[in-house]
Amino acid sequence: MPYLLKKDKDSIDFQGGVDVYEHFASMSAQDFAGALNYFNFKAVKIWVKKNGLRYWVCALVVGTLLCCILEIWLKIICPYERRKEKENGTIED
C-alpha cells in the first residue's frame, strides 16, 4: 500500500469537505459494493482518458488494483483468518 504523506492523504480524503470514507462506511453492504465499484471504475476511466489507452496504462491500472487487493488480503483478511483459526482450530488432514 502506498504510504503517502499526510498532506497527500488529506487532499484525497476530504475533497470538498466531505469525508468519503464515512460516506462509504454508512452504506449497506449492497450499496457499498456498487459504490466502491463505481468509484474505482470512474477514477480509472478518467485517469485512462487523460493518459491515453496504451498497454502501459492498462498494466499500471490492473497492477495497482491487484496490489490493493493483496493489501486488503494481507492487512484485513489474514489477521481475521489467524484469529478464527486460533478460536476454532485448523482443518485436520
C-alpha positions as CSV (number, residue, x, y, z in Angstrom):
1,M,0.0,0.0,0.0
2,P,1.4,3.4,-0.8
3,Y,2.5,5.2,2.3
4,L,1.5,8.7,1.3
5,L,2.5,11.9,3.1
6,K,-0.3,13.3,5.4
7,K,-0.9,16.3,3.1
8,D,-1.4,14.0,0.2
9,K,-3.8,11.8,2.1
10,D,-5.7,14.9,3.3
11,S,-6.1,16.1,-0.3
12,I,-7.6,12.7,-1.2
13,D,-9.7,12.1,1.9
14,F,-11.6,15.4,2.2
15,Q,-12.4,16.5,-1.3
16,G,-15.0,19.3,-1.0
17,G,-15.1,19.0,2.8
18,V,-16.7,15.5,2.5
19,D,-15.3,12.5,4.4
20,V,-15.5,10.0,1.6
21,Y,-14.8,7.1,3.9
22,E,-17.6,8.0,6.4
23,H,-19.9,8.2,3.4
24,F,-18.9,4.7,2.3
25,A,-19.0,3.3,5.9
26,S,-22.6,4.4,6.3
27,M,-23.8,2.3,3.3
28,S,-25.5,-1.1,3.3
29,A,-23.4,-4.0,2.0
30,Q,-25.2,-3.9,-1.3
31,D,-24.9,-0.2,-1.7
32,F,-21.2,-0.3,-0.7
33,A,-20.3,-2.9,-3.3
34,G,-21.9,-0.9,-6.1
35,A,-20.5,2.4,-4.9
36,L,-17.0,1.1,-4.4
37,N,-17.0,-0.4,-7.9
38,Y,-18.4,2.8,-9.4
39,F,-15.9,5.0,-7.5
40,N,-12.9,2.9,-8.6
41,F,-14.1,2.5,-12.2
42,K,-14.8,6.2,-12.6
43,A,-11.4,7.2,-11.2
44,V,-9.6,4.7,-13.5
45,K,-11.7,5.7,-16.5
46,I,-10.9,9.4,-16.0
47,W,-7.2,8.7,-15.5
48,V,-7.0,6.5,-18.6
49,K,-8.8,9.1,-20.7
50,K,-6.2,11.7,-19.5
51,N,-3.2,9.5,-20.1
52,G,-4.4,7.6,-23.2
53,L,-5.3,4.0,-23.7
54,R,-2.0,2.3,-24.0
55,Y,-0.6,-1.0,-22.8
56,W,1.5,0.6,-20.0
57,V,-1.6,2.5,-18.8
58,C,-3.7,-0.8,-18.7
59,A,-0.8,-2.6,-17.0
60,L,-0.4,0.1,-14.4
61,V,-4.1,0.2,-13.6
62,V,-4.5,-3.6,-13.3
63,G,-1.3,-3.9,-11.3
64,T,-2.3,-1.1,-8.9
65,L,-5.8,-2.7,-8.3
66,L,-4.2,-6.1,-7.8
67,C,-1.8,-4.6,-5.2
68,C,-4.8,-3.0,-3.5
69,I,-6.5,-6.5,-3.3
70,L,-3.3,-8.0,-2.0
71,E,-3.0,-5.3,0.7
72,I,-6.6,-6.0,1.8
73,W,-5.8,-9.6,2.0
74,L,-2.6,-9.0,4.0
75,K,-3.8,-6.3,6.4
76,I,-7.5,-7.3,6.9
77,I,-8.3,-10.9,5.9
78,C,-5.1,-12.7,7.1
79,P,-5.4,-11.3,10.7
80,Y,-9.0,-12.3,10.7
81,E,-8.2,-15.8,9.5
82,R,-5.4,-16.2,12.0
83,R,-7.8,-15.1,14.8
84,K,-10.5,-17.5,13.7
85,E,-8.0,-20.4,13.4
86,K,-6.9,-19.8,17.0
87,E,-10.6,-19.7,18.1
88,N,-11.8,-22.8,16.1
89,G,-8.6,-24.8,15.3
90,T,-7.2,-25.7,12.0
91,I,-8.5,-28.1,9.4
92,E,-7.1,-31.5,10.0
93,D,-5.9,-33.9,7.3
